[in-house]
Amino acid sequence: MEFQHSFKDNKLNIKEEIKSINSDRIPITIILDGLTDIGNVGIIFRLADALKIEKIIIYNCNKIFNYKMLHRKSRATVQYVPYEYTENINDIIKLKQKRKFIILDKTNYSVPYFKIEYSSPMCLIIGNEINGVSKELIKLADQSIHLPMFGINTSINVATATSVALYHIYNQLKK
């Protein structure tokens, strides 16, 4: 009979593990644009940790930024995933010079997330839970992707959508 492993069983030498992860991060930056639910932000930090994402940029999220709560909601992955907080669009524009910008949002030009070839380095831009990606960041996008919806509802939770898209992108880049 198998037993579930505990964190301690899986991470015997955490300092060496962190050093190894930091030397081999995936060149994807996640930009969180105007998220309002700290729970969604925490889940995205956990996802970024799981996939060894290079960095998270928290942009235009001043209403939710509470480090203590983020630490709790991210199950402490905020300690291990590199991140920055900014309200300055110029910080985002600087990234555009070096990376392709892909937004995860339903737009006039979006395609299903599984129908394009991804390349790195890239930024995946995740928008507000109600309004999606801001117009200022949509203008910067090279590509817009979405998750097809087949039921009555026209959207899915932002953290869930990010998980589906990022696992697909990760698997494609690792091939």
Summary of the structure (lengths in Angstrom):
residues: 175
radius of gyration: 16.4
end to end distance: 33.4
largest distance: 55.2
contacts: 505
relative contact order: 0.18
helix: 39%
strand: 22%
